[in-house]
Amino acid sequence: MAAVVTGQRVVVRGPRGIGKSALLDRAVALTTRHVRRISCTPGELDVARGLVGEVPSATNTYATFRELTRRLGDDDLLVLDDAHDCDPVSLRWLDFVLRRRDIAVLLAQRDDAPGLTDLTVSHGFDIVEPAPLNLEQTGQLFDDADPELAYLLTGGNPGRLTELRSATDGPITRTVVREVIGRRLRRLPATTRHVAAVLAVLGRADAELAGPLAGVSAHELATRVASLTAECLLGQGLPPPYGEWVRQSALDVMNPAEVTALRERAAMIVDENGRPAVDVARQLAHLESVDVSWTPVLKAATAKPGKLSPDVANRCLTLLVQRRPDDAEARLRLAESADARTAAGHLMAAFHGAADPELRAEAAVRYALTTRSAQARGLLADCTGLPDEQQLLVDTLTLWLDLIHPATTKTAVERAKTLRPPPGHDRGERCLLGVLAEANAIGGGTLETSLDLARRAVGGELVINDWSMLCATRVLRLAGHAAEAFEVLDTAVERITERAALSRVLADRAVAAMAAGDPRAVADARRAYDLVPGDSRATVVLARTLARLDEVAPARALLDGAEVSEVDQVDHLYALALVEFAAGDVTKAADVLHTAAGLLDRRGVPDPAWIMLWAEYASFSNMARRKEVADAAARRVVELANQWRSVETAGYSAITRAATMRRMDTQLAAEGAERFAAAGAFAAQAWAELVLGVFLRRTGDNQRARVHLRSSVRLATRCGYRLLADRARFHLVAAGGRIRVSDHGSPVLSGLTYSERRVVELAVSGASNADIAQHLFVTLRTVEKHLTKAYRKLGVVGRTELPELVTGLVSGT
């Protein structure tokens, strides 16, 4: 600063926004000289006119310059801001002045505009280069955002920081980046801006490709790249996704048609330079359509999975299918990451477009697994001329489709009884073993036979992506061997990549987790639904988990908007009954299960897998004072338990009889709790402990009641079964018990409902109201209502006071 104030001739040099004008202002404020100041423009003699007044009429330039110079005083300080924009004639006059007069001059010049170099060197100007702000100084401007991110986006340049600060009062979002970077790009010369777009398209500063694509020499390319780097416009050093946002901004400022033309030209240049097909495909993937001549490149680029990112690979496959609708292999690949309806369309097209019988069979099998429809059976029947193993797969899948469809379940069970279990040496035989295991269980076969078949289906070196694995794991779970089932399901989740297949496995693991009281149930159910939105099976499983969490509104919304397949009708009704029960309408819950029970009866098979539904039906009917209906449902539970003799079914038999008998039988209730504990069915054990505690309380034995009710609270909380935990807690308080921290997690939150607790926890984590609404499948108004009630209960004014109150406590909930 001292050099600027006391210096005779000084040039302040630096990039736009570094503070050159501010430094001039400071110097002018501190000087005692007579200041003549102007911001330069390129009009002829505009600068001279602005400094000393009207230019005199003269016969020649020399006379004009002499007259202008005569008007200057020895005590004058000439201050030229934006001197790089000074017109050439005024620069010549300035040189004229400096050669003849000992006059002080202060210039501000952008460092990327070297037009003044000859003048400043010739006349011995001192150079002052303002330094950018450091990270600590940047943090003082961005105390509510990421200061390091702000520093990387601006290079510490005060002007850029001010611009960024004015665009946001919170986190730096994609919209903010696009707005600020776009504004800075538009100030650049067109050629520099074009180079930025080229680098964004290519993804790297490759002179061999970037130069020809931008239409500039290697030297000019290097100069433009250096300028963009200095301006922090290439996303250098930024963490994902900010670097990509910066690069994308270079394309956002262009006309869309120009971007398309640039992508097309980039693809040609990359291809002409002998680069791999995947590099060409990365350019083509951004186009709406491609010429047919590019199909060989697209085919080569997508031939090996993993070479391209999933999004780019899918886009390339889509372009390929646009040009070659009968490309069965491309259709099969596209189906792997599509939603259920889109995947079904691709698989059907692949089936009709494939000439190879094995490819047709693969399309038919995957179509059957995706849709589980009767139409799939027709496709499978058309698969002929296959190798023995693949033919066995097709025949087994046909049997499985008949098994899960209510109208054909009974005949499928009878047909399965005529088949001899294979040794299980190959994939086809393993699949048949899995389906036979489930068919035997559904049809009333013994537990021992089904368990043996299931273990043979998944034992040894398991081909983990076989769909029949799910049949086997259901039998293992039903037989009381949940640990074995989880081992297979966990391995499948780790290995499977296809969306539809992974969704099926996650949904089944969520059901297993619910039965075992494993808190993973909610996360698995959500992920299964997110992978294939709208899938009937994933929808009902997620609704069941939400009902257990007492999340009535989102669970009901899922079920109301679902397209329910015939296969999932009973599951859908069961989930709806749980929602009605959670909403407090036990009569309606019993009515819904009455409909579900009727559907099960019409199938004509015992199927012990539904013993829990029959037990809930008996319980709800009993609470609705429908004793005859409750007794009939209880008898069905006992029949299923006698047929399928597992520890868990014995528990259901005991607790259902205890809950529906006219006299409260604490011994049966205790037996049910013990059986469930032995089977590792902790959610059911929590229910049994609740029933036992209620019985003891009604007999006046509050001391023993509290023991079992507290156990119910503990188990239900551990299982994430909020609905059951709340009911057990109510009876615990009524029996004279106190709520301990371990019973309810955070004591601070103990007065909130579950929905209010979830909203508060997400708010404390930093989620906005909109984020919370999306995460919990509720409206923004509902979130605001829960927060308002929570503030009142917690005694806080608003969101800002929540972290101080809750932090360190919600982790135990």
SENU-734316 format. One line per field, with one value per residue (C-alpha): z, x, y. Coordinates in Angstrom, 2 decimals. Each point is the difference from the previous one (the first is absolute). Last residue first. Example, Ala and Ser with C-alpha at 12.3 -4.5 7.8 and 13.67 -1.06 7.14 Angstrom:
% residues 2
z: (7.14_0.66);
x: (13.67_-1.37);
y: (-1.06_-3.44);
//
This chain:
% residues 813
z: (20.20_1.42_-2.57_0.76_3.28_-0.95_-1.72_1.21_1.85_-1.63_-3.41_0.43_0.83_-3.62_-1.08_1.98_3.26_2.28_2.83_-1.08_-0.19_-1.81_-2.43_-0.69_-0.85_-2.45_-1.50_-0.57_-1.69_-2.22_-1.11_-0.75_-2.07_-2.05_-0.91_1.02_-1.55_2.93_-2.08_-2.32_2.88_1.88_-3.06_-0.44_3.67_-0.36_1.31_2.36_2.22_2.68_-2.44_-0.73_3.72_0.53_-2.88_1.26_3.55_-1.14_-1.97_2.98_2.32_2.29_3.80_0.15_-2.08_2.88_1.64_-3.05_-0.68_1.16_2.18_0.67_1.31_2.46_-0.17_3.38_0.84_1.95_-2.09_-2.04_-0.80_-1.31_-1.90_-1.94_-0.53_-1.51_-2.42_-0.96_-0.51_-2.27_-2.35_0.11_-1.21_-0.60_1.14_2.98_0.95_-0.19_2.12_2.71_0.15_0.16_2.75_1.94_-0.46_1.25_3.19_0.55_-0.08_2.72_2.38_-1.26_1.02_0.08_-2.29_-2.70_0.35_-0.40_-3.22_-1.38_0.77_-1.72_-3.11_-0.08_0.49_-2.89_-2.27_0.93_-0.70_-3.46_-0.71_1.49_-2.17_1.05_0.05_3.71_0.83_-2.02_1.87_3.39_-0.80_-1.19_3.14_2.15_-1.84_0.49_3.74_0.31_-1.21_0.11_-0.01_-3.07_-2.16_-2.94_1.19_1.63_-3.01_-2.24_2.31_0.08_-3.71_-1.00_2.25_-1.47_-3.44_1.20_1.41_-3.25_-0.57_-3.28_0.02_3.69_-0.24_-3.08_1.78_3.13_-2.07_-1.82_3.36_1.04_-3.14_0.87_3.60_-1.11_-2.40_2.74_2.51_-2.09_2.79_-2.17_2.29_-0.72_-3.72_0.17_1.87_-2.20_-3.18_1.44_0.60_-3.50_-1.48_2.06_-1.21_-3.62_-0.82_1.30_-3.46_0.48_-3.69_-1.60_-1.53_0.81_3.72_-0.49_-1.82_2.79_2.61_-1.85_0.02_3.74_0.45_-1.37_2.28_3.05_-0.78_-0.44_3.46_1.50_-1.14_2.01_-2.89_0.74_-0.38_-3.33_-1.17_1.11_-1.93_-3.11_0.20_0.21_-2.90_-2.19_0.90_-0.85_-3.38_-0.87_-2.69_-1.61_-0.55_1.94_-1.76_3.03_0.65_2.99_1.46_-0.07_1.29_2.86_1.09_-0.28_2.19_2.62_1.03_3.22_-0.49_-0.45_-2.68_-1.74_-0.11_-1.48_-2.62_-1.07_-0.53_-1.89_-2.40_-0.60_-1.08_-2.35_-1.69_-0.33_0.50_-0.85_1.77_2.37_1.19_0.80_1.68_2.21_1.00_0.75_2.14_1.95_0.58_1.14_3.53_0.37_2.00_-1.45_-1.75_-1.26_-1.13_-2.03_-1.70_-0.67_-1.35_-2.43_-1.18_-0.31_-2.12_-2.35_-0.35_-0.83_-2.80_-1.44_0.21_-1.47_2.12_2.18_1.99_3.39_0.28_-0.92_2.72_2.57_-1.24_0.29_3.51_0.99_-0.87_2.00_3.02_-0.36_0.54_1.57_-2.68_-1.45_-0.44_-1.75_-2.18_-0.99_-0.68_-2.42_-2.01_-0.11_-1.38_-2.89_-1.50_-0.71_0.42_2.73_-1.97_3.24_0.39_2.67_1.37_-1.35_-1.66_2.18_3.08_-1.40_-0.90_3.49_1.66_-2.13_0.92_3.73_0.20_-1.32_-2.97_0.19_-3.53_0.70_1.68_-2.77_-2.67_1.78_0.05_-3.54_-1.21_1.62_-1.25_-3.54_0.06_1.23_-2.84_-2.59_1.44_0.04_2.22_2.10_0.42_-1.56_2.03_-1.76_-1.33_0.64_3.16_-1.94_-2.26_3.01_1.36_-3.42_-0.19_3.39_-0.86_-3.39_0.73_2.75_-2.20_2.03_-0.79_-3.66_-0.44_1.88_-2.31_-3.04_1.58_0.40_-3.65_-1.17_2.26_-1.11_-3.62_0.86_1.45_-2.88_-2.78_-1.70_-3.16_1.31_1.82_-1.06_3.30_1.86_-1.94_0.79_3.70_-0.06_-1.01_3.32_1.73_2.40_-1.61_0.63_0.62_-3.04_-2.20_1.23_-0.98_-3.39_-0.86_0.97_-2.05_-3.06_0.40_0.18_-3.10_-2.07_-2.35_2.57_-0.93_1.48_3.36_0.01_-0.61_2.96_2.13_-0.95_0.82_3.31_0.95_-0.67_2.28_2.80_0.06_-2.09_1.06_-1.24_-2.76_-1.99_-0.16_-1.26_-2.64_-1.19_-0.33_-1.85_-2.71_-1.83_0.36_-1.76_-0.51_3.09_1.79_-0.43_1.29_3.07_0.46_-0.09_2.62_2.19_-0.22_0.80_3.10_1.18_-0.41_-2.96_-0.19_2.70_-2.26_-3.17_-3.33_0.67_-1.78_-2.89_-0.68_0.26_-2.46_-2.41_0.30_-0.92_-3.74_0.80_0.83_3.60_2.13_2.97_0.50_3.34_-0.29_-3.28_1.83_2.52_-2.86_-1.74_3.11_0.38_-3.61_0.78_-1.55_-3.55_-0.61_-2.52_2.72_2.47_-2.78_-1.16_3.52_0.74_-3.15_1.13_3.52_-1.34_-2.28_2.96_2.13_-2.76_-0.30_3.74_-0.21_2.29_3.57_1.34_-1.72_2.02_3.05_-0.39_0.89_3.24_0.92_-0.73_2.41_2.62_-0.04_1.15_1.76_-1.62_-0.75_-3.52_-1.00_-3.29_0.66_2.88_-1.82_0.03_-1.48_-2.71_-0.91_-0.04_-2.21_-2.39_-0.26_-0.46_-2.75_-1.68_-0.09_-1.22_-2.79_0.04_-1.62_3.31_-1.14_-1.70_3.16_2.45_-1.63_-0.12_2.71_2.50_2.85_1.41_0.17_-3.75_0.11_2.91_-1.66_-3.18_1.94_1.73_-3.39_-1.31_2.91_-0.75_-3.65_0.88_2.26_3.67_1.78_-0.77_1.89_3.21_-0.12_-0.72_2.92_2.38_-1.23_-0.56_3.40_1.77_-1.72_0.89_3.64_2.23_3.45_1.58_-0.75_-3.69_-3.17_1.80_1.62_-3.38_-1.49_3.06_-0.22_-3.71_0.72_2.95_-1.97_2.50_-2.87_-0.65_-0.12_2.06_2.70_0.13_0.41_2.79_1.66_0.06_0.87_3.04_0.85_-3.61_0.16_3.03_-1.52_-2.98_2.33_1.48_-3.46_-1.25_-1.85_-3.36_-0.27_-1.65_-2.65_0.08_-2.82_0.12_-3.30_-1.56_-3.01_-2.75_1.95_0.71_-3.58_-1.71_2.31_-0.48_-2.44_2.35_0.64_2.08_3.04_0.08_0.36_2.56_-0.68_2.26_-1.62_1.65_-2.24_-0.81_-3.43_-3.44_-0.61_2.27_-1.93_-3.43_1.36_1.26_-3.44_-1.63_2.47_-0.81_-3.67_0.73_1.93_3.67_0.77_1.74_2.20_1.85_2.48_-1.05_2.76_-1.06_3.04_-0.58_2.00_-3.07_-1.67_-3.26_-2.55_-1.93_-0.68_-1.89_-2.11_-0.80_-0.93_-2.38_-1.61_-0.51_-1.48_-2.75_-1.08_3.35_1.36_3.76_1.81_2.55_3.62_1.78_1.30_-1.76_-3.33_0.29_0.78_-2.85_-2.41_-2.48_1.69_1.85_3.50_3.15_3.44_0.75_2.74_0.22_3.58_1.39_2.42_3.75_-0.25_2.57_-1.59_-3.48_1.22_1.65_-3.10_-2.15_2.30_-0.26_-3.78_0.05_2.39_-1.39_-1.89_-3.51_0.09_1.10_-0.62_1.85_-2.08_1.84_-0.98_2.65_2.95_3.38_0.13_-2.14_1.56_3.47_-0.86);
x: (-33.05_3.51_1.51_-2.78_1.66_3.37_-1.59_-3.58_-0.20_2.92_-1.03_-3.67_0.46_0.48_-3.15_-2.36_-1.15_0.69_-2.08_0.33_-3.76_-0.66_2.90_-1.17_-3.53_1.33_2.42_-2.75_-2.24_2.84_0.77_-3.69_-0.21_3.02_-1.88_1.05_2.15_2.48_3.09_-1.84_-1.60_3.31_1.81_-2.70_0.24_3.76_2.34_2.77_0.34_-2.04_-2.91_0.24_-0.15_-2.89_-2.02_0.59_-0.98_-3.21_-1.01_0.76_-2.08_1.89_0.08_3.06_2.12_2.05_0.17_1.95_-0.43_-3.43_0.35_3.72_-0.80_-2.43_-3.75_-1.50_-2.31_-3.26_-1.96_-1.53_3.53_0.90_-3.29_0.83_3.59_-1.19_-2.23_2.84_2.43_-2.47_-0.36_3.73_1.13_3.63_1.08_1.96_-2.97_-2.33_2.34_0.48_-3.67_-1.05_2.54_-1.41_-3.47_1.22_1.57_-2.80_-2.61_1.85_-0.37_-3.47_-1.54_-3.61_-1.42_-0.39_3.66_1.06_-1.98_1.37_3.57_-0.54_-1.42_2.90_2.57_-1.61_0.22_3.66_0.64_-1.55_2.48_2.81_-0.45_3.34_-1.63_0.76_-1.39_-3.12_-0.55_0.51_-2.48_-2.60_0.46_-0.51_-3.25_-1.11_0.72_-1.70_-3.28_-2.62_-3.39_-2.16_2.80_1.04_3.34_1.26_-0.89_1.79_3.04_0.37_-0.53_2.26_2.74_-0.41_0.38_3.32_1.39_-0.75_-2.51_-1.65_-3.25_-0.76_0.83_-2.21_-2.92_0.51_-0.03_-3.14_-1.68_0.89_-1.69_-3.19_0.13_0.45_-2.95_-2.18_1.18_-0.58_0.54_2.14_2.93_-0.62_-0.18_3.32_1.70_-1.39_0.93_3.47_0.49_-1.27_2.42_2.88_-0.83_0.27_3.23_-1.71_-1.56_-3.19_-1.00_-3.43_0.75_-3.54_0.79_2.85_-2.31_-2.57_2.68_0.96_-3.63_-0.31_3.37_-1.55_-3.02_2.22_1.98_-3.28_-1.10_3.44_-0.18_2.80_2.07_2.63_-2.74_-1.05_3.62_0.47_-3.15_1.34_3.26_-1.97_-2.22_3.02_1.68_-3.25_-0.22_3.69_-0.28_-3.02_2.10_-0.70_0.46_0.83_-1.29_-2.17_2.65_2.79_-2.24_-1.17_3.58_0.84_-2.98_0.28_3.64_-0.52_3.44_-1.64_-2.19_3.13_1.47_-3.19_-0.22_3.59_-0.86_-3.18_1.88_2.94_-2.37_-2.07_2.93_-0.94_3.51_2.64_3.24_-1.69_-2.44_2.72_2.02_-2.91_-0.72_3.66_0.32_-3.16_0.81_3.56_-1.36_0.00_-2.99_0.31_-3.38_0.63_3.50_-1.36_-2.48_2.78_2.23_-2.77_-0.34_3.78_0.18_-2.77_1.50_3.39_-1.56_-1.81_3.08_2.58_3.16_-0.14_3.13_-0.27_-3.80_0.31_2.57_-2.30_-2.94_1.94_1.28_-3.39_-1.72_2.50_-0.45_-3.80_-0.12_-3.47_-1.64_-1.76_3.35_1.57_-3.11_0.12_3.74_-0.65_-2.63_2.28_2.85_-2.31_0.88_3.55_2.48_1.96_1.26_0.79_3.14_-1.22_-3.51_-2.76_-2.30_1.16_-0.94_-3.44_-0.69_0.96_-2.10_-3.02_0.23_0.52_-2.86_-2.44_-2.24_-3.19_-0.12_1.69_2.99_0.46_-0.34_2.64_2.54_-0.93_0.76_3.45_0.84_-1.03_2.33_2.90_-0.63_0.14_3.21_1.91_0.69_-3.18_-0.71_-3.46_-3.24_-2.44_-3.03_-3.50_-0.49_0.81_-3.00_-2.32_1.41_-0.36_-3.63_-0.70_1.75_-1.69_-2.70_2.03_3.06_3.17_0.28_-0.92_2.84_2.34_-0.86_0.71_3.31_0.89_-0.79_2.15_2.90_-0.25_0.16_3.14_1.67_-1.05_1.17_-2.86_-1.94_-3.21_-1.12_-3.61_-1.34_2.10_-1.63_-3.47_0.82_1.08_-3.54_-1.24_2.04_2.94_0.98_3.74_0.72_-2.01_1.64_3.40_-0.78_-1.43_3.02_2.39_-2.03_0.12_3.78_0.25_-2.18_2.18_-2.15_-0.75_-2.40_-3.18_1.62_2.00_-3.19_-1.68_3.09_0.16_-3.68_0.28_3.00_-2.00_-2.82_2.28_2.34_3.16_3.52_0.26_-2.59_2.47_2.43_-2.71_-1.05_3.59_0.33_-3.32_0.92_-3.35_-0.52_3.33_0.29_-1.94_1.33_3.56_-0.91_-1.55_3.09_2.15_-2.20_0.13_3.79_0.31_-2.18_1.70_3.52_1.84_2.56_-1.82_-2.02_1.78_-1.82_-1.24_2.82_0.11_-3.73_0.08_2.90_-1.73_-3.21_1.70_-0.74_-3.73_0.16_-0.61_-2.90_-0.60_3.75_1.83_0.86_1.81_2.82_0.60_-0.38_3.07_2.09_-1.48_0.93_3.68_1.91_1.26_0.33_-2.87_-2.33_0.81_-0.35_-3.34_-1.43_1.17_-1.73_-3.28_0.43_0.78_-3.04_-2.19_1.48_-0.61_-3.64_-0.40_1.21_2.96_0.08_-0.97_2.97_2.62_-2.20_0.48_3.67_-0.87_-2.64_2.48_2.50_-2.72_-1.10_2.49_2.85_1.55_3.73_-0.47_-3.56_1.11_-1.20_2.29_0.91_3.70_-0.89_-2.07_2.90_2.48_-2.37_-0.28_3.79_0.50_-2.63_1.66_3.31_-1.58_-1.75_-3.74_-3.07_-1.57_-0.35_3.42_1.67_-1.94_0.90_3.81_0.12_-1.76_-1.17_-2.55_-3.72_-0.42_-3.29_0.95_3.38_-1.78_-2.39_2.90_1.70_-3.17_-0.04_3.61_-0.92_-3.07_1.99_-0.93_-2.78_-2.52_2.17_-0.20_-3.78_-0.23_2.31_-2.26_-3.35_1.14_1.69_-3.04_-2.37_2.26_-0.14_2.45_-1.55_-1.52_-0.54_0.69_0.54_1.34_2.77_1.07_0.32_1.85_2.34_0.60_0.89_2.21_1.99_0.73_0.48_-3.73_-1.48_2.84_-0.46_-3.77_0.56_2.50_-2.45_-2.83_-3.13_-1.36_3.30_0.55_1.41_2.23_0.95_1.51_2.38_1.12_0.42_2.20_-1.20_1.60_3.21_0.09_2.75_1.92_2.44_2.21_0.03_3.38_-1.05_0.93_-1.23_-3.44_-0.53_1.24_-2.08_-3.26_-1.60_0.48_-3.70_-0.15_1.44_-2.85_1.30_-0.38_2.20_1.34_1.97_2.06_1.50_3.62_-0.87_1.51_0.35_-2.95_-2.29_0.79_-0.49_-3.41_-0.74_0.88_-2.27_-2.80_0.40_-0.10_-3.32_0.16_-1.81_3.07_0.00_-3.04_0.42_2.29_1.06_2.08_1.38_0.51_2.48_2.02_-3.21_-1.40_-1.52_3.28_-0.13_-3.28_1.44_3.13_-1.96_-2.22_3.00_1.71_-3.15_-0.29_-1.90_-1.62_-3.49_0.24_-1.11_-2.65_0.91_3.22_-0.55_-3.21_1.17_3.30_-1.89_-2.47_2.88_-1.47_-2.72_1.29_-1.22_2.04_-1.40_1.19_1.77_1.79_1.12_1.69_2.56_-0.48_-0.47_-1.88_-3.46_1.45_2.16_-2.97_-2.15_2.83_0.28_-3.75_0.30_2.71_-1.89_0.58_-3.31_1.45_3.52_3.04_2.15_0.30_2.40_1.97_1.78_1.01_-0.46_-1.10_-3.58_0.37_3.29_-1.48_-2.83);
y: (-44.05_-0.03_2.34_2.48_0.98_1.47_2.97_0.54_3.30_1.84_-1.37_1.06_3.70_1.11_-1.85_2.20_1.52_-2.94_-1.45_-3.62_-0.57_3.30_-0.48_-3.58_1.16_2.59_-2.53_-2.56_2.61_1.25_-3.55_-0.63_3.21_-1.10_-3.16_-3.50_-2.77_0.09_0.84_2.40_1.90_0.15_1.40_2.66_0.98_0.34_-2.68_1.15_-3.08_1.79_0.27_-3.72_-0.83_2.43_-1.48_-3.54_0.95_1.73_-3.09_-2.25_2.15_2.32_-0.03_-2.26_2.35_1.47_-3.42_-1.24_-3.71_-1.12_-3.05_0.54_3.50_-1.53_0.42_-0.75_-2.90_0.20_-2.52_2.85_1.20_-3.46_-0.23_3.16_-1.13_-3.27_1.90_2.38_-2.89_-1.81_2.98_0.77_-3.41_1.04_-3.45_1.35_2.17_-3.02_-2.10_2.64_0.96_-3.66_-0.70_2.97_-1.47_-3.38_1.32_2.53_-2.76_-1.91_2.98_0.92_-3.34_1.28_-2.67_2.65_0.94_-3.61_-0.38_3.31_-1.10_-3.35_1.67_2.47_-2.79_-1.87_3.06_0.57_-3.69_0.44_2.81_-2.10_-3.06_-1.56_-3.44_-0.55_3.45_-0.75_-3.24_1.66_2.78_-2.51_-2.12_3.10_0.73_-3.60_0.22_3.38_-1.47_2.76_-1.67_0.43_-1.31_2.17_1.42_-3.21_-2.10_2.47_0.10_-3.78_-0.67_2.87_-1.39_-3.47_1.61_1.48_-3.24_-1.79_-2.77_0.83_-2.03_0.46_3.71_0.37_-1.70_2.14_3.21_-1.17_-0.65_3.56_1.34_-1.91_1.24_3.59_-0.26_-1.42_2.61_3.08_2.53_2.34_-0.86_-3.68_0.68_1.86_-2.88_-2.78_1.89_0.77_-3.74_-0.84_2.53_-1.45_-3.53_1.13_-1.85_-3.14_-0.55_-2.13_-0.35_0.51_3.38_1.10_-0.04_2.49_2.42_-0.29_0.68_3.21_1.19_-0.70_1.73_3.20_-0.29_-0.59_3.16_1.88_-1.09_0.81_3.63_1.62_1.35_-2.66_-2.62_1.50_-0.03_-3.61_-0.95_1.77_-1.99_-3.26_1.08_0.73_-3.28_-1.84_1.74_-0.46_-2.70_1.65_3.10_3.16_3.34_2.11_3.52_-0.83_-2.31_2.56_2.79_-2.25_-0.63_3.70_0.97_-2.77_0.33_-1.99_-1.57_-3.40_1.60_1.31_-3.52_-1.41_2.77_-0.71_-3.68_0.91_2.29_-2.34_-2.79_2.18_1.73_3.66_1.27_-2.64_0.89_2.46_-2.68_-2.53_2.77_1.01_-3.60_-0.69_3.14_-0.80_-3.67_0.64_0.39_-3.83_-1.21_-3.50_0.15_3.54_-0.98_-2.91_2.33_2.52_-2.79_-0.93_3.60_0.30_-3.16_1.12_3.50_-1.52_-2.03_3.03_2.22_-2.38_0.23_-3.12_-0.84_1.70_-0.37_-3.68_-0.62_1.59_-2.10_-3.26_0.72_1.40_-3.28_-2.04_2.29_-0.16_-3.77_-0.19_-2.14_3.02_1.77_-2.98_-0.35_3.67_-0.37_-2.88_1.84_3.06_-2.10_-0.87_3.38_-1.23_2.84_-1.77_-2.95_-1.78_-2.10_-2.39_0.41_2.22_-2.55_-2.89_1.98_0.74_-3.65_-1.20_2.72_-0.86_-3.69_0.66_2.52_-2.56_0.59_2.04_1.34_3.33_-1.66_-2.60_2.69_2.11_-2.82_-1.05_3.54_-0.01_-3.50_0.97_2.99_-2.11_-2.49_2.74_1.47_-3.24_-3.03_0.22_-3.73_0.34_-0.22_-2.35_1.78_-1.36_2.05_3.17_-0.65_-0.13_3.26_1.62_-1.18_1.68_3.25_0.43_2.60_1.69_0.64_-0.65_-3.72_0.35_2.50_-2.38_-2.88_2.15_1.02_-3.66_-0.75_2.93_-0.97_-3.64_1.16_1.97_-3.07_-2.28_2.32_1.85_-0.80_1.51_3.16_0.63_-1.37_2.56_2.81_-1.35_-0.24_3.64_0.98_-1.40_2.70_-0.12_3.35_0.23_-3.69_-1.07_2.64_-1.18_-3.57_1.00_2.17_-2.81_-2.47_2.24_0.27_-3.78_-0.42_2.41_2.07_2.68_2.81_-1.45_-0.78_3.24_2.00_-1.72_0.62_3.68_0.53_-1.85_2.14_3.16_-1.19_-1.21_3.00_-0.26_-0.99_-3.59_0.51_2.05_-2.94_-2.34_2.52_0.39_-3.79_-0.27_2.53_0.01_3.77_0.72_3.77_1.06_-3.09_1.26_3.44_-1.65_-2.17_3.12_1.67_-3.08_-0.15_3.72_-0.35_-3.22_1.46_-1.48_-2.81_-1.96_-2.26_-1.16_0.30_3.52_1.83_-2.48_0.25_3.78_0.16_-2.39_2.08_3.31_-0.27_-0.06_3.70_0.92_1.19_2.27_0.46_-0.11_-3.71_0.69_1.75_-2.79_-2.47_1.39_-0.56_-3.51_-0.80_0.46_2.97_-0.28_3.74_-0.14_-1.34_2.78_2.58_-1.43_-0.21_3.55_1.26_-1.53_1.37_3.50_-0.09_-0.99_2.79_2.53_-1.13_0.42_3.65_0.43_1.31_-3.42_-1.63_1.89_-0.53_-3.75_0.45_1.79_-2.59_-2.81_1.53_0.40_-3.65_-1.10_1.83_3.08_0.05_1.37_0.77_1.53_3.55_0.99_3.29_-0.93_-3.37_1.64_2.30_-2.89_-1.99_2.95_0.35_-3.75_-0.06_2.98_-1.85_-3.26_1.88_0.65_-1.58_-1.06_-3.63_0.07_1.35_-2.17_-3.31_-0.05_2.66_-2.27_2.24_-2.45_-0.73_0.14_1.89_2.25_0.67_1.05_2.24_1.76_0.43_1.66_2.44_0.91_0.60_2.07_2.35_-0.32_1.89_-2.75_-2.49_2.01_0.14_-3.73_-0.74_1.93_-1.33_-3.58_-0.16_1.44_-2.43_-2.93_0.99_1.87_-0.32_3.12_3.68_-0.37_2.09_3.09_-2.06_-1.39_3.50_1.21_-2.98_0.66_3.60_-0.93_-2.64_-2.79_-2.47_0.37_-3.51_-1.47_2.66_-0.51_-3.75_0.63_2.40_-2.59_1.94_1.87_1.78_0.98_3.54_-0.63_-3.35_1.78_1.84_-3.33_-1.54_2.85_3.07_0.72_2.07_3.42_0.31_3.32_0.75_3.12_1.83_0.69_2.07_-2.44_-3.00_1.46_1.19_-3.16_-2.21_1.89_-2.46_-3.00_-0.68_-3.23_1.79_2.47_3.57_2.77_3.04_2.75_2.84_2.74_2.73_0.80_1.38_-0.48_-3.76_-0.78_2.34_-1.46_-3.54_1.11_1.46_-3.33_-1.78_2.47_-0.87_-3.76_0.14_-1.05_-3.26_-1.53_3.12_-1.31_2.88_2.86_2.40_3.02_1.79_3.73_2.07_1.03_1.21_-1.33_2.37_0.29_-3.75_0.33_2.83_-1.97_-3.14_1.98_1.74_-3.33_-1.53_2.58_3.13_0.46_0.26_-0.38_-3.18_0.85_-0.57_-1.06_-3.56_-1.04_1.40_-1.89_-3.21_0.48_0.72_-2.51_-2.08_-3.11_0.88_0.63_0.76_3.52_1.91_3.38_0.41_3.11_-1.38_-0.39_-3.77_-2.14_-0.23_-0.44_-2.87_-1.73_0.34_-1.36_-3.04_-0.56_0.14_-2.67_-2.30_-3.51_0.10_-0.29_-1.38_1.99_3.08_3.28_2.14_2.67_3.23_2.50_-2.34_1.35_-1.28_-3.14_-1.01_0.50_-2.38);
//
